[in-house]
Amino acid sequence: MAGIIGYGAYIPRNRIKVEEIAKVWGADAPSYKKGLMLEEKAVPSPDQDTITMSVESARNALKRAGIDPREIGAVYVGSESHPYAVKPSGATLAEAINAVPAVHTADLEFACKAGSEGMFIALSLVQAGAVKYALAVGADTSQGAPGDALEYSAAAGAAAFLFGKEKPIAEALETFSFTTDTPDFWRREYMHYPQHGGRFTGDPAYFKHITGSAEGIMKKSGLKPADFAYVIFHQPNGKFPFRVGEMLGFEKKQIEPGWLVNKLGNTYSGSSPLGLTATLDIAAPGDLVLMVSYGSGAGSDSFVFRVTERIEEVRDRAPRTRAQLDGNKNYIEYGVYAKYRRKIRKAE
């Protein structure tokens, strides 16, 4: 059975606290900490972008998979912050991990579910026998306009998954997608920052699609919430995953292992995939894991994985996700943050 044969995460070490952002804009930091359950977020350095983070996470996935990268037949990078408008991130990633030249690659974009899009395609190609191995990465250096609510959560990180049929660490049992034309969040050409529909981003956007996708895959698989050891939902803030979990019948203990947003922020295309890496770091053989992504525009992809005994053998071949999240932090002030994220621009 096809499934994940290797996984890896990458989180930048720079952090900025909610209070540091709030004091610049005269905002109420406690409302973000209590209401949205946000404390701090990861910030990329000036020399870090979607490609560099994709490379780091992919190398970690290769360490766990233990395969020859030249046998990878497809490489996909999902992001809404690709460094180039016209030049593939995937080609640079494939070259960096020595997966070229006999490889198919593409850049994907679907707001925050571009990473799970890549996972869906990579898995499908392996299941169909079109390629032996396929790599999918969800990575972003998320954007948020100065003073906008998004600035408190828009963060950076990457998660990579290698799919294959030989020695999977997590077998893929089912997939399901739920999509509608719901424009709750968007960014037009030449715009530096995205716009969002405020309260509209909860209902009917996030909650409708997450529940639609989760209910669809459970019906398709014949599984119910109690059957899963863990569940990962897209994490635009700290509150939404727990609320949608309660709506669907999941318990807090099933959500918490993959819940990273309070200390990480919203990594957009890397959000639910990073939650999955943190969950695989602690999951036991036989555990069933449900992952449900969400991307504005709008849609959700769902996956049911069953963890195998091989997980015990490979997970410590690369850094665990929470070790990166909780260790080696470098806290920065807002001025440094604004410089790193190029928020100060010349007048046009």
N, C-alpha and C positions, 0 to 999 in steps of 0.2 A: 504493500500500500504506500502511495506517495505521501510525503509529509515534510516537515522541517528536519533537515539533517545538521544544520548549524545556525546559530543566531549570535548577534553581537549588538552592543549598544555603545553610543558615544555621547557624553554630556560635557560641554565646556565647563571649565573650573570657575569662571567669573560668575558672580552673583550680585544682584541688587535687591535690597529689601523693599517691601511695599511702603514702609515709612519714608524711605529716601525719595521715592517718586512722589508720594503724597505731599511732602513738605514743600516741594517746588511749586506745586499747583494749588496749594491751599485746600487740598482735599481731605476727606475724613478717612484716614488709614484704617481705623478699627472697623469701618463698614466693609472694607475689602477683606480684612482678616476674618471677621466673624460672618458676614453675609455671604461672601464668595469663598471663604476658607482658603485664602491666599496669604503666604508669608514672604516668599521671595521667589526669584526666577533666575534661570541660567541665561547668561549673555555671551555671545561669541566675541572673540578678540578680532581686531581689524583684519588679521590674516586668516580668519576662519570663515567658511561659507558652506553652502549645502554640499558642494563637492568634497571639500576636505573632511567634513564630518561623515559623509557617506563612505569615504575611503577607510576611515578609522573603524567605523562600525562593521564594514565588510571584512576587514582584516581580522577582526575579532570573531566574526562568523566562520571564516575560513579556519581559524585555529581550532574551533570546536568541531567543525566538519571533518577536518583532516583529509581533504581531497586535493587533487591537482587542479588549480584554477583554470588550466587550459581545457578542462573538460566541461566548463560552464558554457552552456549554449545560448543563454539569454541573460541580459542585465537590464533592470528597469529601476529608474530613480523617480520616485513620486515626491513632488514638492510644489509649493506655490512661491518659492523664492529661489528659483534657478538663477545662477549668476549671469547667464547669457539669455537674451531673448531669442537669438539664433545661434546656437551651438550646443550640442547635447552634453549634459552633465554625465550621462551614462557612458559615453565614449571615453571620457577622461577617467572615470571610475574603472572601467574595464581594463584600460591600459595600466592603471596604477596597481591593480591586483594581478596583472599578467594573464588576463582572460582573453586577450586578442590573439589573432584577428578573426578567427572563425566564431563570431558571436553576434547575436542579434541584440540590439539595444534600442531603447526608446525612453524619452522623458515623458512623464505623466503629470497631469494637473487636474485636480478636482477638489480644490480647497483642502480641507483637513483629512480627506480620505484618499488622497493620491497615493499614500503608502500602501494602504490595503488594496487599492486597485492593482498595484504592481504585484502584491502577494497573490491576488486572484489569478492574474495572467500567468505568473511564473508557475504556480501550482498546476494550473490547467494544462500548460505546455508539457510539464513533466508527466501528468496523468495520461495525456494523449500519446506520449512516447515521441514527441517531436524533438525534445532535447533530453540529455541525461541529467543535467543539473541546471537550475535557473536561480538567479539572485534577484531579490527585490529589496529595495531600500526606501524607507520613509524618512525624509529629513527636511528640516526647515530652519531658517533664521527669520522667525516671524516678525511681521511689521505691525507697528501700532503708532498712530499719530501722536505727537506730543500733547499731553493733557487729556487724551481720549481714554475711555475706560479700558480699551484693549492694551494700553501701555502697561497696565498692572499685571497682565498675564502673558502677553506675546513673548515667547522664549525661543530657545534653540536646543536642538538635539537630533540624534539620528538612531535608527534601528534597522538592522539588516537581517534578512532571512535567506538561507540557502535551502532550496527544495530539491528533493530527489527521492528515489525509491529504495535505495540501499541504506540500511541502518538508520532509519529515521529516529529522531529523539521525541518527536511528537507527530503522530499520524493524523492526517486530515480526514475527518469522517464526513463532514458536510460543509457546503458553502451556500450562501443565500444573499441576494442583494435586493434593496428596496429603494426606488428612485422616483422623485417627482420634480417638477419645475417650481421650486420654492426659493425665490431670490432673497434670502435673509442676510447675505453677506457677499460683497463683490468688490472688485478693483478693476477699473477700466485701464486701457492702454495709456501710458504716460503718467498715471497717477502713482505717487510715491507710497500712499497708504490706502488700505481698504476702507470701505464704508460698511456699516451694518445697520440692521433694522431694529436695534434696541430690544425691547421686550419680545418682538416678533421672532427673535432668534431662539427663544425657548419653545413656545407654542405658536404656530404649528410646525416649526422647523425641527429642532433637535429631538424633542420628545416623540413626535409623530414618527420620525424615521428610525430612531433607535428602537422603539417598541415594535414598529412594523417589521423591521429586519430580525429582531430577536424572536418575536413570536413566529415569524415565518420559518426560521431555521429550526426552532423547537418543534413546530408542527411537522416539518419535513423529516426530522430525525427521530421523532417520537420521544424526545427527551423533555424533561421538566426542570425548573430551577433547582430543585433539591438534588438532581443527578450530577450537578457540576460542583467540583471542588472550588473552582475559581471562575470569576467573570471579569472581563475588562471592557469598560465603555470609554468612548472618546471623552476627554477631560478638558473642556473649555474653561472650567473653573472647578473648585473643589466640591461645590454643592450639587451640580447637575448629575454626576454619576450615581450618587447615593439616592437622589430623588427618583431617577429612572429605574434604578435597581429595585427600590421599594415598589414602584408601580408594576414591575414585572414579577415580583415575588421572590427576589433574591435577598439574602441577608448581608449585613454590613461586613461580616467576616469573610465573605466570598469576594468582596470588592477591594478591601483594604490592601492586600499584597501588591496589586497592580496599580494602586492609586498613588500617583507621584506628583500631581499638579501642585499641591500646597507648597512644596519646596523646589519644584522644577519649573512651573509655569506651563502654559499651553504650547507644546512644540508642534502644533498644527499637524502636518503629515506624519510626524513621529510620535504623536500623542498616544493613541491606543497601541501601536506597535511597541513603543517603549514600555508600556504597561505589561505587554505580553512577555517581553524579555525579563522584566523583574519577576514575573510570575513563574516563568520557566526556571529561574534561578533557585526557586524553593519547592517547586512541584515534585510530587512523588510518582513513581511508575504506576500507571493505571488511572491517574487523575484525569478527569474530563475538564477541559478549559474552553470557555466561550469568550470570543473576542468580537465586539461590535464597534465598528468605526462610525464616524459621521463626517460628512463634508457638506458645507453650505453649497446650495445651488439646486437640488439638495439630494443627498443619498447616504445610505449606510450599507456596508458590507459586513456579513457575519461569517465566522468560522468556528467549527467545533473541532478541537484537537484532543487526542488521547495520548498522554505522556507514556513513553516506553522506558524500559530499564536502562537504555543507553544514556539517559539523561545524567545518571550518577557518574558515568565515566567521563563525560565531556564538559560539564558545566564550569569546572574550575580551570579549564584551559585558557580562559580569557577573563578579564575583569567583570565582576558582577555589576549589575545596574545600580543597585542602592549603594554600593561601595563608591561608585563614581559620583553619585548624587550627594552623599553625606560627607565625603572626604576631600581633602586638598582644595578647599574653597578659597576664593579670592574675592572679598567684598569690595565693590567699587561705589563711588559717589555718582550722583546724577550727571555731573559735568563730564566725567569720564565715559559714562554710559552713552550720553548724547554724542560724544566724539566717536566712540566705537561704532555706534549705529548710524552715523552720518546724518544726524537729525538737524545739524546746523548747515544750512545750504545758502549759497549765494542767491541774491535776488535775480529773478529772470526778467 
